[in-house]
Amino acid sequence: MDITRTSLASGITRTRDIPVTQEQLERWQQGGLIQDVMPELSVEDREFIQSGMTLAEWEQIGLEDDLDDPMRIVELGDWHMQDDGRTETRVNVGQDGDGYHYAVETSLLGGSSETGWSSETFVTPEDARNAGYYVMMEHNIEQQREWERGHEEGLGL
């Protein structure tokens, strides 16, 4: 099926032929995790559907402050739906001249996303990924606590 998307990074509109059905697209748009709804797709195809971005654009976004030492994407993690049902997070792994880094990416369903690379350097991609998952889980726990505090205050507790 021809899928047309406008890149969130460059604003360029592209069309790609991706082996996906209308039913799969609808299930994803209704809140299904893309890796569950379309497990047969490559990471590159799933990224294109979600953001319109190519892997080359992802690598450009991953640049560190030192432009002579660009971050190379090693792994784009699977999305994990958050309890609010509207946001997803994932851990990406990149490599520069210093070693491996992680980025915890947060995305609103069908919308914009935020990511930032850790300054901490790891020897292996597995170490970077594990550190990223730890940070992601800690962040999600803190978001839940904030929601609970706000909810309790709203109830006058």
N, C-alpha and C positions, 0 to 999 in steps of 0.2 A: 504494500500500500504506500502511495506517495504521502509523505509527511512533510509539511512546510512549517518551519519555525523561524523566528527571528532571534538571533543570538543575543543573550543578555549582556554579553561582553562587548561585542562589536556593533550590534545593531544591524548586521547583515542578515538578510532573509535568504534561506536556502531550502531546497527540497531534496529529500532523500527517499529512496525506495527501501522501506524497512519491512521485514516479514512479520507484520502485526495485523490483527483483525480489528474491526470497528468495536466489537464486543470487548476486547482487551483494553482498548483506549478508554472506553466508557467506564469499565471497572476501575481503571487507574484514576480517572477524573472524579469518580465517586469516593475516592479515598483509599483504594487498595494500594499497597506498596508495589512499586513498579517491578522490583525483583521477584515478587510473588506472582503478579499478574502476567508478566512477560519474562519468565525465567530463561527462555531460549535465546533472548537477545544478548548481544555483546554489551559490555559496559559502554562502549562508544555509542551504540544505537540508543541505549536507555538515556544516556546523557543528552543526546540530541533531542529526544522526545521531551525531556524535562526542561531543558534550558536553551535549546537551539545552538548550543556551543559544540565546537569540535574539540578533540583532545589537544590540538595545537593551541587553541584559545585557553584551555584550562592551564596549560603549561605557562602561557603568558601571564595569566592571573597569579600564578604561583611565584612570581619573581620576588626575590628578597630585596631589601633596600639597596644592596650592592648589585647593580645591573651586570657587572662582569661575572657574577656567579649565580646564574639562574637556577631556580628550583625546577627539577624534572619530576613530573608526576610518575610515581612508581605504581600506585594502587589507588583506585577510587573505591571507597567502601560501599557497602549496601546501606540503603536508607532504613532508618528505624523510626516508626511512628511514635510520637509522644502522646502522653495521656490526654492532652487537650484536643487530640484528633485533627489539629490543623497544621501542626509543624512536624517536620522530620529532621533527624540529625544523622550524620554519618562521620566516620573517621577516614581521612585520606592520608596517604603516605607519599612524601616527596624526598628527593635527594639533591643535595648540592655538594660543593667541594668539601664541606665539613663533615658530612654524614647524612643520616636520615632524620626527617622531621615529620611531625603529624600536624594535621589541621582538623579541627572539629568544625564541620559545616552544618549550618542550620538553614532550613528552607521552609517557607510557607508553601503549602500545597498549591501547585500550579503557579507559583509566584516567584518572588525574589529570594536570593539566598545570600548568606554571609559566610565568609571563611577567613581564617588567618593562620599563618604558619607559626608553629612554636619556635622559639629561639633555642630551645634545648636540643642538643644533638645526640643521636643514638647511633650505635655501631651497626645494628641490623634493622631491617624494615619491620621485623616482628616486634622488636623492643619499642620502636616508635608507635606502631599500631596499638600495642598493649597500653602504652602511656596515654595515647589518645582516647582509648575506650575508658580508661580510668577517669580522665578529665571529663569526658562526655557524661558518664554516669554521675559524677559528683555535681556537675552543672544541672542535670535533670533533677537530682534530689533537692538541690537548693531551689529550683523553680517550683517544685511541688510544695516545699515548706513555705515559700512566699505566698503561693496561692492559698494555702491553708490559713496562714496568718491573716491575709486579707479577708478571707471568707469568715473567719471567727470574729474579726473586727466588725464586719458588716452585720453580723448577728448579735453584736453587743456582748460577746463573750470575753 
